[in-house]
Amino acid sequence: MISRLAADLRFSAKDEYTKVAQLGWDTAQREAAAEWDATFAASPLPLSPLLVKDHASLLRSRNRAFGDLPGLFGDSLPDGWGRLLVDRELAARGKSRSSITDLDRLSMVGQHGMGAFVYRPEEVAGVENEIDLDWFENLAPELGSDTAAEDLEKMRTMAGGSHGARPKFVAQLSADRKRLRDHRLPLEEGWTHVLVKRRAAHDDVGSIEAEAAYADMARLAGIDMMPVTVLHSSSGEPYFVTERFDRSGDNRLHMQTVAALLDVDFRSAVLDYTDLIKVVKALTRDHRQTEEMFRRMVFNVLTHNRDDHLKNHTFLMDAYGSWRLAPAYDVSFSNGPGGEHTLLVADEGRNPTKAHFDRVAKVAGIKPTRAAQLITGVREAVSGWNTHAEQRGVPTGLKSTLEAICSHHTA
């Protein structure tokens, strides 16, 4: 079991680190605690500006929302698919599942996770020059307890600490948008850091194409989205490919989901878009960012994207401590828990209307005439669903189903 782990920041592709803290295992409490580096504590960056005000005492988990870790560092852990890979690899190497801690998992994330945090010592694995979609496609659906440790290690390092339930990995994409290679390689001219995702077994055929069409539609609505493309394996299975927002060239940005910024469990937290708007205002102090979040809320309602939980909203911080909203992601059709939005819209989860939008706009400080303009802009973009769906090759049945839903919400 890992007992101590260094948590540092690495903003540059060069071998330069900002020491932040030492994570140690508290045997009595059965949790990790973070002791701040003295130099960092003397002039700290606002890594968790809503919760961390004191760098003189240990930082601990508030309520186990991120398992053994404080939310600031627990946000680096993969969940869903990525956590499955980590735990199965450790088990395949003979480690008892009951003895695995989140410090062990962080050591697997190491220096190549999402955002700017790096953790040392790390579990180092070999680098893959070329990534074969066919290999991933053949292994991912059959992943089980008998999968070889070497295959699990390869898939785990490819996952790169990414979040979410669907099978995915991070990579570099060539300039011709056809080749993929290991995300840990030095970034060469023309190559881009990307995240690659395939549909899960329970997803509709066409869900990848539909998510790409949603991204196009959101961009037309004025929402900040990273460029998206769709690649196919030899069998024709589509893969959703989006550029990473936590990388700028080969440099890195510190990122925190809203769940981590509040240190709450995204699966059980009951919050409202009015609360999220307040977080945007507090972190960015930029009215344009407030309008951006309002736009996203309207889009999620009109397109029936109800999986809008607190890990699906993220902020980015640069090396100077300035915060902004990350581009939108995981934007697609979803019924949400019990058929409701995970985030309430002015206390309404099942059937938000313009009246609820107006109440959120008031909290956001958006004037009624401006709110009406923003809503109209999103409605107009969503009304073009069929065009976007056809361009992305969404199957006819799924296209018609989502057309009916979008038409219902925009009527």
N, C-alpha and C positions, 0 to 999 in steps of 0.2 A: 504494500500500500504506500502511495506517495504521501509523505508527511509534510514536506515544504515545497513551495513552488514560487518562483519569481514571476510577478506580473508587471510587465513593462509595456511601454508604447513604442511603436515603430511607425513613424509617419513616412519616412523616406525608404526608397528601395535600397539605399546604402546600408551598411552594417552599423546603423546609429540607433541607439535606444535611449529612451527617457525612463529611468527607473521610477516605478510607481509604488509598489508594495511587495511584501512577502506574504504569501498565503500559507498559513500553518494549520495543521489538523489539531483541533481541540478534542482530545480523547474523552474527556468528561462530558462535554456537551454533544459529542458526536456531530460536529459541524466544523467548517473552516472559518477562520477569522483572518482578516487582513490587517497587517501592521504597515503603516505608511512609511515609505522611504523618507529619511529626514530632509534631504535636499528638496524632494518634491513637496513635502509638507510645508516647507518654508515659503514656497512660491508655487502653489498648486494650480493646475488647470481645472476648470469646472467640469470634471468628468461626469458627475452626477449632481447637477446644480439644484435639483429640487429637494434632495434628501441629505447630501453630504455637505455639512457646513463646518465640521470639526475634523481636523486631520491630526489631532493630538492623541486620540484614543483609537482602540481597535474598531474596525468596521465588521459588523456581523449581519447575518440574515435577519430581516425584520420579522418575518412570519413563515419562513420556509417556502416562500413562493417560488424560489429557484433552487429547491432542494437544500444541499449542504452549504450553499454559497450566498453571499450578498448579491442582490440583483445586478449591481454594477459589473461583477465578474461572471455571474451565472448566465448573463445574456450571451456570453461567448460559447456556451455549451450548445451543441446541436440538440434538437428535439425531434420527435417523430422518427423519420427515416434515418437521420444521422445518428441519433442515440442508439437505435436498433443495431446499426453497424458496429458502433464502438463496443457495446455490451456483448454482442455475439463474438467479436474478435477476441475480447478479453476472456470470454468463456472458452473459446476454442483454444486459447493458449493456457488453459488450466486454471484460470482464476475463478473462484467461487463468486457467483452473482451477489450473494449477501455481503461479500467483503469489498465490492467495488464502491468507491466513493467518487464524489464529483471532482476531487483533486486528481484522481486517476484519469477521469474523462478529460479534464483540462490538459493534462500532459499529452493526451492523444491529439488534441487540437493543436497544441504546440505553437509554432511561430507562423502558421499558415491558415489561421481561421479567418472568420469574417471580421471586418473592422480593423482597428489599429493595435489592439491588444496582442501581445505575444507572451507565451508561457514557457518557462524553462526550469528544469530539464524537460525535454520532450521525447516522445517515442518517434524515432526517425524511420521512415520507410523509403524504398527506392523510388526514383523519379521515372515517369513514363513519358517518353518523347512523343509518342502518338497515342491517341485515345480512340478506341474502336467502338462505335455505337453498337455494333452487332454483339460484341462481347458483353456489354452492359445489358443489352436487351435480353440476351439469353440467360443471364445469371440473375438479374434483379427480380423477376417474378417468382423464381424458384428458391429464393434465399431461405435457407433453413439451418437447423442445428448441425447438419452434416456438411455444410459448405466449408471448404478448406480455409484454414486461417490465412493463407497467402492471398486468396481471393478476397476475403473479408478485409484484410489490411489494404489491399489495392482500392477497394470500393470506399473504405473509410477515409483514406487520404484524398481520394477524388471528391468526397462529399465536402471537405474543407470547412467543417463546422456549420454548414448551412442548416437553416430551420425548415420546418414544415413536414407534413406527413407523406408527401409524394416522393417517389424515387427520384433523386436528383444528384448532380455533381457540379463542381466548378471546374473551369478549364480556361485555356486561351484559344481564341478563334482566329483563324488566319484572315488576311485581308480579302481573299476571294470568298469568304464565308463558307468554306467547304471542309476545312481541316481543323481538328481539335488536338490539343496537346496539354500536358501537365501544367496546372496553374502555378506550380512552384518554380518553373523555369524562368530565367531572366527574360523580361519582355522585350521582344525585338520589334523593329519598325513594322507597322502594319498589323500587328497582332493586338487583340483586345481581350481583357478579362471578362468572362461571361459565366452565367449560371445556366445549366441545362437541366430540363425537367421532362419526364415522361408521365403519361397518365397512370393513375393507380388502377388496380384491377376493378374497382367499383365505379370508376369514371365512365361516362358515356363515350362511345366512339365519336371522335370529333371534338372532344373537350379541349385538346391542345390547340386546334385551329380556332375554336371559339374564344379561348383566352387571348390568342394573338389578335383576333378581331376586336375583342374588348379593349385591348391596348391601343389599337388604332383609333377606336371610337373615343376613348378617354383623351387621347392626345388632341383630337379634333375639338373636344370640349374645353381645351385649354389647360388640361391637367398635365403636370410634369411627369413624363414617363421615359424610361430608358428605351433605346432602340431594341426592337424585337425581330427575330427571324425564326423560321421553322426549318429544321433539318430532318432528314429521314434516314432510317437504317435501311439495310438491303431489303428487308421484308416490306418496307413502306411505312413502318411505324413512325409517327411524327414525334419530334422532340421540340419543346418550347425553349428557345434560346434568347436570353436577354442580357444585355451588358450590365456589369456590376456597378452599383452606385457607391460602393465603399472603396473603390479604386479609381484613381485619377492618373491614367498612364500606369506607371509602376509604383506610384506613391499611394498611401493609404489614408483613410479617414476614420476617425473614431465614430462608432455608431452605437446607439442605444434604442431599443424598442421602448414604446411608452410603458409597457409592462415593467421593464427594468428601471426606467426613470422613476416609477412610482413604487417599485418593488412589490408588485401584486401578482397574483396568479391569474394569467389571462383567461384560464378556463372557467373561473368562478367569479371574477371581478364584475360588478354591475356598475357601469359608468355610462355617461351620456356624451353625445357630441359637444354639448355645452362644456363639459369638463375637459374634453380634448382641445377645444378652442382655447380654453384658459391656459393649457400647457403650451400651446403654440405661441400665444401672446407673451407668456412669461419667458420662454426660451429665446424667441427670435426678435421680439419687439419690432416686428415688421408687419404692417397691415396687409401687405401683399401676400404674406404667408398665411395670414388669417383667412383671407379670401380664398386661397388655394385649398385650405382644409374645408371650407364651406362648400366649394365646388365638388370636392371628393365626396362629401356627405351626400349631396344631391345626386351625384352620379351613382353612388352605391344604392340609393333608394330606387332610382328610376330604372336601373338595370338588374335589380334583384340580387345584388351582391351583399348577402347578409352575414358572410363570414368576416365581418369587419372588426375582429377582436384586437386587443391591445398589442399583440405581436405583429399585426399587419399594418402598424403605423410606426414609423421609425424617424429618428432625428440623426443628423450628422454634425460632427464637430471637427473643425480644422485644427491645425497645429497651434493656432493662436487663441483657441478657446471660443471661437464664434460658432453659434449653432444655427442650423436651418433644417427645414423639413427634407427628408430623403424623398426622392421620386416615389410615386405610388407603385405598388406591386401586389401580386396575388389578387388582381382585379378580374373577377369572372363571376358567372352565375353561381349562386349558392343559396340554399334554403335557410341556412343558419340553424341554431339550436331551437327546436320546437317551432320552426317556421318564422322566427323573429330575428331582427337584427341583434347581433351581439352587443353593439353599442346602441343605446336608446337615442331617439331623436326627439328632444324635448319631452322626455318621459314616455314616448311611444315607440314600441318595437315592432308591432305587427303591420300597421298600416299608416306610416307617416304621410302627411299631406303638406300642402303649401303652408297651411297655418302653423305646422310644426317647424317648417323651414324658417318661417318668419320669426318664431320665438328664438331659434338658435341665432339668427342674424342679429337680433336685438342684443343678445349677450355678447356677440362678436363685435359689436359696434359698427355693423354694416348697415348703411341707410336703406330704407325700404326700396327706393328706386334702384339702387345698386344691386340689392339682393334679387330684385325682379330680373335685372339684366343677366346676372350670373345664372339664375335658374333657367331663363329662356335659352341662354347659350348652351347649357347642358342638354336641355330638351331637344334642341335642334340637332345636336350631334347624335343623340341616341335615336332620333327618328331615322337616321341613315343606317340602321343596323343591317338591313338586307345587303346593302352595297358592300359594307365591310366584310360581312359573312361570305359573300360570293368571292370577294378578292382573296380571302384566306382559305377558301375551299371547305367551309363548314358543311357537313352533310345536310341534305334537304330537310330530313326529319327534325334534327336538332335546331337547324336554322329557323324552321317554322315555329317550333316550341318557344324559342327565345324571342322570336318576333312578337308572338302573342303576349308574352310577359312584358316586353318593353313597351308595346302598344298600350297595354293596360295601364302602366304607370305613367305614360306620357300623355294620356288622353285628357 
